[in-house]
Amino acid sequence: MPRAVRERQMMDAAVRTFGQRGYRAASMDEIAELAGVSKPLVYLYLNSKEELFTACIRREADALIAAVRAGAEPRLAADRQLWAGLAAFFTHTAVNPDGWAILHRQARTHGEPFAAEVATMRDEIVAFVTGLIGAAARETHRESELAARDMAGLAQALVGAAESLAGWANETEGVSAKEAAGTLMNFAWMGLGDLMKGARWSAR
């Protein structure tokens, strides 16, 4: 069997084991057994448990980012781009619950260097969403006063909401990716729509 195929099998087994058991509880024996290989072969291909977990984080992060970018078709209107990107995000996290568990729960709770890997992924997604919000502001109101700092903050809020909602959707029976995306659009875009037109809430 080609090395790349064998390695992918081991990575698939590792993602499933880490996602369901957690980093500390997962063992290299379990991963090797699930992959149908010997434990020494896992070490030979993927080195230590820490390096294997890091490789899993990077693979799942790259796949999620690629899914979101592919989903947000640039030829669409701004709101449809955001909708498509969110739908792609929720679809990917629903179809890959173990990978999402690694990114959303496991990596963030076991310190460095794992948390840093997830932070890098999140920064890339936030930057992408910031661009979508900026495009929406220009499309909706060409002279919008929405500053770069406002857009960055809104992107952080939107990504944080999407992460929390994906966790809830994956644990709640019957919630589809389309429904989750619609929930977030109703929560965020309706308010963003007025903001793009220059309307702002004030505590005064």
PyMOL commands that set and color helices and strands:
alter all, ss='L'
color gray80, all
select helices_A, chain A and resi 3-21+28-35+39-46+49-71+78-95+97-109+114-140+148-171+177-196
alter helices_A, ss='H'
color red, helices_A
deselect
rebuild
show_as cartoon
